[in-house]
Amino acid sequence: MSQEKVNIQVAAKALNVTTKTIHRYLANGTLTRIKEAGRTYIPMDEIRAIRQRQEETVKSDVSDILEFTGQSKTIVPVERAHYEALLTRLGQLETEKQHLLEYKEDLQRKDKELAETRADLVEAEKILAAKNQAMEQAGQRIKELQEEVERLKTPWFIRWFQKK
């Protein structure tokens, strides 16, 4: 019965290491090399054994840390690549949060400036309305004075006879 075997790339993914690390394991005898048709394969049983040792080491390390800190929590093993991706995303979210807070402060400042500008605009409209009213009154007074001037241009005796 032939044993299950995988190539170096699959072994690296299974152990969550680089292909260079797999080559080092092969060189120092941690893993067994199987050569077939010029290709290198690794027994899957050895991959499973190393993976199990890695998980036991992680669990042991975590329980030592929890024991040392006096915490008791449930530990869920997570692949390193996934953990690092989560940390990267967390950093991105923190950066986005900071940008949003800055944007919010900017909007609040601009809203305040807009409210002040609106108040200034209302005041300017009141002043403009008052000046327009004064101009209308001045225009009417000019009209009255022009009529008076026209009336005074006519000779006095014509004006005197027009009254009667």
Secondary structure by P-SEA (a helix, b strand, c coil): cccccccaaaaaaaacccaaaaaaaaaaccbbbbbcccbbbbbaaaaaaaaaaaaaaaaaaaaaaaaaacbbbbbbbbcaaaaaaaaaaaaaaaaaaaaaaaaaaaaaaaaaaaaaaaaaaaaaaaaaaaaaaaaaaaaaaaaaaaaaaaaaaccaaaaaaaac
